[in-house]
């Protein structure tokens, strides 16, 4: 379409401008790396547009037939899919974006989320890690699926932005209230259970502390957990769980597993009979090479192999000690990962859906692993400094004193 000649350059300008907003907090190298990540993200967004015909095309096509009244109803009273139709009404209907330009716009949204996660790393992780001659960060941010599932029109990309925005905003919650409010309200309208996981995860992170004052710890943990409890009935209604009990969650998980593991859903994995730890590992690290059915599966399996290598190397250090010493935002992302893994690993039995759902939690996992390596180096440097100080304070031999 002719309008693509306007929209696509504008999307590129907006992306580069968004990077520039953080220029005062970034080195020239980081700014250059973010630009490379941006164009890599747009490239995978373009691939997604032409080769993935899933829910995304519906989120673009359905709002084209909306009236303004339908838009208002979906925006203010809709949830989940109905809200996303209304949310995309402005782009698909009013601005008359093509599917390509609409996809690249959402690619911009996904990249914004990735940038927020990038900033969390810059602000919280002081030391980088070399693995087999490669620098871990920011190279690990080029994992294809991290970009692929945060580039299409729809819920996954929008939620990826919300989670990144929330993680960055919570670093300075007083001065970044607008970011926190927008991220929570938008995520609440799409998938309220994700907001519940965020509130519970970061509420626990404040309780466990870190370099946070007691006042902030009490205040923000109370606020976040209070919000979580307040939205719990909405989450139950959204998920069609009748009661907030272990039996209710088990019943829901069994029903979802039956639906998502059926043969017609694609790359089926039967998780119903697996022990809980294996379900979690399946959620984190599948598909693997024995699951490959197509090119996308092969790329995902290679990526997961890299992920497994990094994970094993991190777990061979002292991950629990590193967690206790982690900044509260990293603790929050870990708790968020735990809650999400507990919920989704019980019910997802389809490889494609599994990767999409995992993508919301993957940045938190990667950031935690980077922190484990960083903490290991920090401890080593502190021990070296302490050893040098001991040598400096050790009494000098008499021969050396005579010479002096």
C-alpha positions in Angstrom: 0.0 0.0 0.0 1.0 3.6 -0.6 0.5 4.4 3.1 3.3 1.9 3.9 5.8 4.4 2.4 4.7 6.8 5.2 4.2 4.4 8.1 7.3 2.2 7.8 9.8 5.1 7.7 7.9 6.7 10.6 8.1 3.4 12.6 11.9 3.4 12.0 12.2 7.0 13.1 10.2 6.3 16.2 12.3 3.3 17.1 15.6 5.2 16.8 14.1 8.1 18.7 13.1 5.8 21.5 16.7 4.6 21.8 17.8 8.2 22.0 15.6 8.8 25.1 18.1 6.7 27.0 21.2 8.2 25.5 22.2 9.9 28.8 22.2 6.5 30.6 24.0 4.5 27.9 27.5 4.3 26.4 28.0 4.8 22.7 28.5 1.0 22.4 25.1 0.3 24.1 23.3 2.8 21.8 24.9 1.2 18.8 23.9 -2.3 20.0 20.3 -1.2 20.6 20.2 0.1 17.1 21.4 -3.3 15.8 18.8 -5.1 18.0 16.1 -2.8 16.6 16.8 -3.6 13.0 17.2 -7.3 13.8 13.8 -7.1 15.5 12.2 -5.4 12.5 13.7 -8.1 10.3 12.1 -10.9 12.3 8.9 -8.9 12.4 8.9 -8.8 8.6 9.5 -12.6 8.6 6.6 -13.1 11.0 4.3 -11.0 8.8 4.9 -13.1 5.7 5.4 -16.6 7.1 3.2 -16.8 10.2 -0.6 -16.7 9.5 -2.0 -17.2 13.0 -4.0 -15.1 15.5 -2.1 -12.0 14.5 -3.8 -11.6 11.1 -7.2 -11.8 12.9 -6.2 -9.0 15.3 -5.5 -6.9 12.1 -8.5 -8.0 10.1 -11.4 -8.0 12.6 -11.1 -4.4 13.7 -11.4 -3.3 10.1 -15.1 -4.1 10.3 -15.6 -2.4 13.7 -17.8 0.6 14.2 -16.9 3.3 16.7 -19.5 1.9 19.1 -18.0 -1.6 18.8 -14.6 -0.1 19.4 -15.7 1.7 22.6 -17.5 -1.4 23.9 -14.4 -3.5 23.4 -12.0 -1.0 24.8 -13.8 -0.2 28.0 -15.7 -3.5 28.6 -13.8 -6.1 26.7 -11.0 -8.3 27.9 -8.5 -10.6 26.3 -9.1 -11.0 22.6 -12.0 -8.5 22.5 -9.9 -5.8 24.0 -7.1 -6.5 21.6 -9.5 -6.1 18.7 -10.5 -2.7 20.1 -6.9 -1.8 20.9 -5.9 -2.3 17.3 -8.9 -0.5 15.9 -7.0 2.8 15.7 -4.1 1.3 13.7 -6.0 -1.2 11.5 -9.2 0.8 10.9 -8.7 4.5 11.5 -5.1 4.7 10.2 -5.8 2.0 7.6 -2.5 0.2 8.1 -1.6 -2.8 6.0 -0.8 -6.0 7.7 2.9 -5.4 7.1 2.9 -1.9 8.6 0.7 -3.0 11.5 3.1 -5.9 12.2 6.1 -3.6 12.1 4.3 -1.2 14.5 3.9 -4.0 17.0 7.5 -4.9 16.3 8.3 -1.5 17.6 6.2 -2.1 20.7 8.1 -5.4 21.3 11.5 -3.7 20.8 10.5 -1.0 23.3 9.9 -3.8 25.8 13.3 -5.3 25.0 14.9 -1.9 25.5 13.4 -1.7 29.0 14.8 -5.1 29.8 18.2 -4.0 28.3 18.1 -1.0 30.7 17.4 -3.2 33.7 20.6 -5.1 32.8 22.6 -1.9 32.4 21.4 -0.6 35.8 21.7 -3.8 37.9 24.5 -6.0 36.5 28.0 -4.6 36.9 30.1 -7.5 35.4 29.8 -9.3 32.0 30.6 -12.9 31.4 32.7 -14.6 28.7 31.5 -18.1 27.6 33.6 -20.0 25.1 35.2 -16.7 23.9 31.8 -14.9 23.5 30.6 -12.0 25.7 27.2 -13.0 27.2 25.6 -9.6 27.2 24.2 -8.1 24.9 24.8 -11.1 22.6 22.2 -13.2 24.4 19.6 -10.5 23.6 19.9 -11.6 19.9 18.2 -14.9 20.6 15.7 -15.1 17.7 12.6 -16.3 19.6 13.0 -13.4 22.1 12.3 -11.1 19.1 10.1 -13.4 17.0 7.3 -13.8 19.5 7.4 -10.1 20.5 7.0 -8.8 16.9 3.5 -9.9 15.8 0.2 -8.1 16.1 -1.6 -9.3 19.3 -1.4 -10.1 23.0 2.1 -11.6 23.2 3.9 -8.5 21.9 1.8 -6.1 23.9 2.3 -8.1 27.1 6.1 -8.3 26.4 6.1 -4.4 26.4 4.0 -4.2 29.6 6.4 -6.5 31.5 9.5 -4.8 30.3 7.9 -1.4 31.1 6.9 -2.6 34.6 10.4 -4.0 35.4 12.1 -0.7 34.3 9.5 1.4 36.1 9.9 -0.5 39.4 13.6 0.5 39.5 12.4 4.0 40.5 8.7 3.6 41.3 8.1 7.1 42.7 9.4 8.9 39.5 8.0 6.3 37.0 4.4 6.0 38.2 3.0 6.6 34.7 5.0 3.7 33.3 3.8 1.4 36.1 0.2 2.5 35.8 0.1 2.1 32.0 1.8 -1.3 32.1 -0.6 -2.7 34.7 -3.8 -1.4 33.2 -2.9 -2.6 29.7 -1.8 -6.0 30.9 -4.9 -6.3 33.1 -7.1 -5.8 30.1 -5.2 -8.5 28.1 -4.3 -11.2 30.6 -5.1 -10.3 34.2 -3.4 -13.4 35.6 -0.1 -11.9 34.3 -0.7 -8.9 36.4 -1.4 -11.1 39.4 2.0 -12.9 38.9 3.7 -9.5 38.6 2.1 -8.1 41.8 2.8 -11.3 43.8 6.4 -11.6 42.4 7.5 -8.1 43.0 5.6 -7.9 46.3 7.7 -10.9 47.5 10.8 -9.3 46.2 10.2 -6.2 48.3 9.6 -8.4 51.4 12.9 -10.2 50.8 14.6 -6.9 50.6 17.8 -6.1 48.7 19.2 -2.5 48.8 15.8 -1.1 49.6 14.9 0.9 52.7 12.5 -0.6 55.2 9.9 2.1 54.5 9.9 1.3 50.8 9.9 -2.4 51.5 6.8 -2.2 53.7 5.0 0.4 51.5 5.5 -1.2 48.1 5.2 -4.8 49.1 1.9 -3.9 50.8 0.7 -2.0 47.7 1.6 -4.7 45.2 0.3 -7.6 47.2 -2.9 -5.5 47.9 -3.4 -5.0 44.2 -2.8 -8.7 43.6 -5.5 -9.6 46.1 -7.9 -7.0 44.7 -7.7 -8.4 41.1 -7.8 -12.0 42.2 -11.6 -12.3 41.6 -11.1 -10.9 38.1 -8.4 -13.4 37.4 -10.6 -16.2 38.6 -13.4 -15.1 36.4 -11.1 -14.6 33.4 -9.6 -18.0 33.8 -13.0 -19.6 34.6 -11.7 -21.0 37.9 -14.5 -21.2 40.4 -12.6 -21.0 43.6 -9.1 -19.9 44.6 -8.1 -23.3 45.9 -5.5 -25.9 45.0 -8.3 -28.1 43.7 -9.6 -25.2 41.5 -6.2 -24.6 40.0 -5.5 -28.3 39.5 -8.9 -28.7 37.7 -8.1 -25.7 35.5 -4.7 -27.0 34.6 -6.0 -30.5 33.8 -8.6 -28.9 31.5 -6.1 -26.7 29.7 -3.6 -29.6 29.3 -6.3 -31.7 27.7 -7.1 -29.0 25.2 -3.5 -27.8 24.4 -2.1 -31.3 24.2 -4.6 -32.7 21.7 -3.2 -33.9 18.4 -4.8 -31.2 16.3 -2.9 -28.3 18.0 0.4 -29.0 16.2 3.6 -30.1 18.0 2.0 -32.0 20.8 3.7 -32.8 24.1 1.7 -34.7 26.7 2.5 -33.1 30.0 -0.3 -34.6 32.0 1.7 -37.6 33.2 5.0 -35.8 33.8 6.3 -35.1 37.3 6.2 -31.4 38.2 10.0 -30.7 37.8 10.0 -32.3 34.4 7.0 -30.1 33.4 8.9 -27.0 34.4 12.0 -28.1 32.5 9.8 -28.9 29.4 8.4 -25.4 29.6 11.8 -23.8 29.9 13.9 -25.8 27.4 11.6 -27.4 24.8 11.5 -27.8 21.9 14.8 -29.7 21.7 16.3 -31.4 18.6 14.0 -34.5 19.0 11.0 -32.2 18.8 12.0 -30.5 15.5 9.2 -30.6 12.8 10.2 -27.5 10.7 12.7 -24.7 10.3 11.2 -22.7 13.1 11.5 -25.7 15.4 15.2 -26.2 14.4 16.0 -22.6 15.2 14.2 -22.8 18.5 16.1 -26.0 19.4 19.5 -24.5 18.6 18.5 -21.5 20.7 17.4 -23.8 23.6 20.7 -25.6 23.4 22.5 -22.3 24.0 20.1 -21.5 26.8 20.7 -24.9 28.4 24.5 -24.4 28.3 24.2 -21.0 29.9 21.8 -22.3 32.5 24.0 -25.2 33.5 27.1 -23.0 33.8 25.2 -20.6 36.0 23.8 -23.4 38.2 27.4 -24.7 38.8 28.2 -21.6 40.8 26.1 -20.5 43.8 22.7 -19.5 42.4 20.9 -19.4 45.7 23.4 -17.2 47.3 23.4 -15.0 44.2 19.6 -14.8 44.4 19.7 -13.6 48.0 22.2 -10.9 47.1 20.4 -9.8 43.9 18.8 -6.4 43.5 15.0 -6.5 44.2 14.0 -6.1 40.6 15.9 -9.3 39.7 14.3 -11.1 42.6 10.9 -9.9 41.3 11.6 -11.2 37.8 12.7 -14.5 39.3 9.5 -14.8 41.4 7.5 -13.8 38.3 9.2 -16.6 36.4 8.4 -19.1 39.2 4.7 -18.2 39.3 4.5 -18.2 35.5 6.3 -21.5 35.2 4.1 -23.1 37.9 0.9 -22.0 36.1 1.8 -22.6 32.4 4.0 -25.7 32.8 0.9 -27.5 34.2 -1.3 -26.8 31.2 0.7 -26.2 28.0 1.2 -29.3 25.8 1.9 -27.6 22.4 5.4 -26.5 21.5 4.4 -23.4 19.6 2.1 -22.1 22.4 4.7 -23.1 25.0 7.4 -20.9 23.3 5.0 -18.0 23.0 4.0 -18.1 26.7 7.6 -18.6 27.8 8.7 -15.5 26.0 7.1 -13.3 28.6 9.2 -14.9 31.3 12.4 -15.5 29.3 14.0 -12.0 29.9 13.7 -12.5 33.6 15.4 -15.8 33.4 18.2 -14.4 31.2 18.7 -11.4 33.5 18.9 -13.7 36.5 21.5 -15.9 34.9 23.6 -12.8 33.9 23.3 -11.7 37.6 24.6 -15.1 38.8 27.7 -14.7 36.6 28.2 -11.1 37.6 27.9 -11.9 41.3 30.4 -14.7 40.9 32.9 -12.2 39.5 32.1 -9.6 42.1 32.9 -12.1 44.9 36.1 -13.1 43.2 37.2 -9.5 42.9 36.3 -8.8 46.6 38.3 -11.9 47.7 41.3 -10.7 45.6 41.2 -7.2 47.1 40.9 -8.7 50.6 43.9 -11.0 49.9 46.0 -8.0 48.6 45.0 -6.0 51.7 46.2 -8.9 54.0 49.5 -8.9 52.1 49.9 -5.2 52.5 49.2 -5.3 56.3 51.5 -8.3 56.9 54.6 -7.5 59.0 57.7 -6.9 56.8 60.8 -9.2 57.2 63.7 -7.8 59.2 65.9 -7.8 56.1 63.5 -5.7 54.2 63.2 -3.3 57.2 67.0 -2.9 57.4 67.2 -2.1 53.7 64.5 0.6 54.1 
